[in-house]
Amino acid sequence: MSLSRKRRKELNRLRSSAEELWGDQQRVLAEANAVARDASRALGNLTREEFVPRVRSSYDSYVRPGVDQARGAIERTVGNALGSVLSIGDIANDARVRRAVGRISPRAVAVVEKNRGPGVGTYLAIGTAVVVAAGVAYAVWQTFRADDELWVADDEPTPTAAPPTAAPSAAPPA
């Protein structure tokens, strides 16, 4: 393909303009990356020095007293209920109480057989173990799976000095 001298000069000017534009874009991107790094560093410092202490002091003054109060109330309530249930069970199994109830009404004393199989607590523990195992398996899977789309090339391609030219193609043998 033969180009006129005027077209060749025009192509050379366009090529040099494109290379100059490419260089300008690379400088702008480098400056933008530097500004982004500085902004990220400043934001990290601001977060560490201003935001975290404020959140921590707000948590300590507003949230923690309520949480501690609620935890204490729950512990007292559960403790009282559990203590009452255990006391009733101890009283019901006491031989003196059984004899006293048997004097009042012989039919009122029922022999309670102990359950010999897994109870509700066993099934809850198994279910919790299965959920925890599934969560750990999911976390491990997320950690080790391949995320090819997250990787970005560090180097940008550089433009070539000469435009691509079409090579004459030979006809394939028949």
Stockholm file with secondary structure:
# STOCKHOLM 1.0

chainA/1-174         MSLSRKRRKELNRLRSSAEELWGDQQRVLAEANAVARDASRALGNLTREEFVPRVRSSYDSYVRPGVDQARGAIERTVGNALGSVLSIGDIANDARVRRAVGRISPRAVAVVEKNRGPGVGTYLAIGTAVVVAAGVAYAVWQTFRADDELWVADDEPTPTAAPPTAAPSAAPPA
#=GR chainA/1-174 SS CCCCHHHHHHHHHHHHHHHHHHHHHHHHHHHHHHHHHHHHHHHHHHIIIIIHHHHHHHIIIIIHHHHHHHHHHHHHHHHHHHHHHHHHHHHHHCHHHHHHHHHHCGGGCCCCCCCCSCCHHHHHHHHHHHHHHHHHHHHHHHHHSCCGGGCCCSSCCCCCSSCCCCCCCCCCCC
#=GC SS_cons         CCCCHHHHHHHHHHHHHHHHHHHHHHHHHHHHHHHHHHHHHHHHHHIIIIIHHHHHHHIIIIIHHHHHHHHHHHHHHHHHHHHHHHHHHHHHHCHHHHHHHHHHCGGGCCCCCCCCSCCHHHHHHHHHHHHHHHHHHHHHHHHHSCCGGGCCCSSCCCCCSSCCCCCCCCCCCC
//
